[in-house]
C-alpha cells in the first residue's frame, strides 16, 4: 500500500511540474485563439451593456426552456402510464439519476456548512 501511495505522489508531482511548465503557454494560446471574444477596452459602460445583453438573452430563452421542461414532464407521464412496459435498464437509469441528484444535494449541504459534516458554523 505504501508503494502505491509513493507512486501516486510521484505522479502528482509530475503532473504539477507539467502544469507549471506548460500552463502559461496554454493560457497564452487559449487567449490568442479566443481573442475575438475579449473586450479590448473594458469600461463600466461596456460591462453594463454586456451584463444587460446576457440578462435579456437569458430572459428571452425562458419560453424555450419552459417548453422543453413540459415536454420532459409529458414524457415522464407517458412512462408512468405505461410503466408495465418499463424495462429494467430504464428503471436503473432513473434510479441512478435520482441517486446522483441526492449526492449533489448532499455535496451542496456540506459546502454550505463550510465543509463540515456535523453542522453549521455559528
C-alpha positions in Angstrom: 0.0 0.0 0.0 2.9 2.4 0.8 4.5 1.7 -2.6 1.2 2.6 -4.3 1.0 5.8 -2.2 4.5 6.7 -3.3 3.7 6.0 -6.9 0.6 8.2 -6.7 2.6 11.0 -5.0 5.3 10.8 -7.8 2.6 11.0 -10.5 1.0 14.0 -8.8 4.4 15.8 -8.6 5.0 15.1 -12.3 1.6 16.4 -13.2 2.1 19.6 -11.2 5.5 20.1 -12.8 4.0 19.7 -16.2 1.3 22.2 -15.3 3.8 24.7 -14.0 6.0 24.4 -17.2 3.2 24.4 -19.8 0.4 26.3 -18.0 1.5 29.8 -19.1 1.9 28.7 -22.7 -1.5 27.1 -22.7 -3.0 30.2 -21.2 -1.5 32.4 -23.9 -2.6 30.0 -26.6 -6.1 29.9 -25.3 -6.3 33.7 -25.2 -4.8 34.1 -28.6 -7.3 31.6 -30.1 -10.3 33.3 -28.4 -9.2 37.0 -28.6 -12.2 37.9 -30.7 -14.3 37.4 -27.5 -12.2 39.7 -25.4 -13.2 43.4 -25.0 -10.1 45.5 -25.6 -11.1 48.5 -23.5 -13.4 47.2 -20.7 -15.2 50.3 -19.5 -18.0 50.4 -17.0 -20.5 51.2 -19.7 -19.3 48.3 -21.8 -19.6 45.9 -18.9 -23.0 47.2 -18.1 -24.1 46.7 -21.7 -22.7 43.1 -21.7 -24.5 42.3 -18.5 -27.8 43.6 -19.8 -27.3 41.6 -23.1 -26.7 38.5 -21.0 -29.7 39.1 -18.8 -32.1 39.7 -21.6 -30.7 36.9 -23.7 -31.3 34.5 -20.8 -34.8 36.1 -20.3 -35.6 35.5 -23.9 -34.7 31.8 -23.6 -37.2 31.2 -20.8 -40.1 30.2 -23.2 -37.8 27.7 -25.0 -36.6 26.2 -21.7 -40.2 26.1 -20.4 -41.4 24.2 -23.5 -38.6 21.7 -23.1 -39.5 21.2 -19.4 -43.1 20.5 -20.3 -42.0 18.0 -23.0 -40.0 16.2 -20.3 -42.9 16.2 -17.9 -45.2 14.7 -20.7 -42.6 12.1 -21.4 -42.5 11.1 -17.7 -46.3 11.0 -17.6 -46.3 8.6 -20.6 -43.7 6.4 -19.0 -45.8 6.3 -15.8 -49.0 5.4 -17.8 -47.1 2.6 -19.5 -45.0 1.5 -16.5 -45.8 -2.2 -17.1 -43.7 -1.9 -20.3 -40.8 -0.3 -18.4 -37.5 -2.1 -18.9 -35.1 -2.8 -16.0 -32.5 -0.7 -17.8 -34.8 2.4 -17.8 -35.6 1.9 -14.1 -31.9 1.5 -13.3 -31.1 4.7 -15.2 -33.8 6.6 -13.4 -32.6 5.2 -10.0 -29.0 6.3 -10.8 -30.2 9.7 -11.8 -32.1 10.0 -8.5 -29.0 8.9 -6.6 -26.9 11.5 -8.5 -29.3 14.2 -7.6 -29.2 13.2 -3.9 -25.4 13.1 -4.0 -25.3 16.6 -5.4 -27.7 17.8 -2.8 -25.5 16.3 0.0 -22.4 17.9 -1.5 -24.2 21.3 -1.6 -25.2 20.9 2.0 -21.6 20.1 3.0 -20.2 23.1 1.1 -22.9 25.3 2.6 -21.9 24.1 6.1 -18.3 25.2 5.4 -17.0 21.7 4.5 -18.1 20.1 7.8 -20.2 17.0 8.3 -21.5 17.9 11.7 -23.3 21.2 11.4 -23.2 24.8 10.5 -20.7 27.3 11.9 -22.2 30.0 14.1 
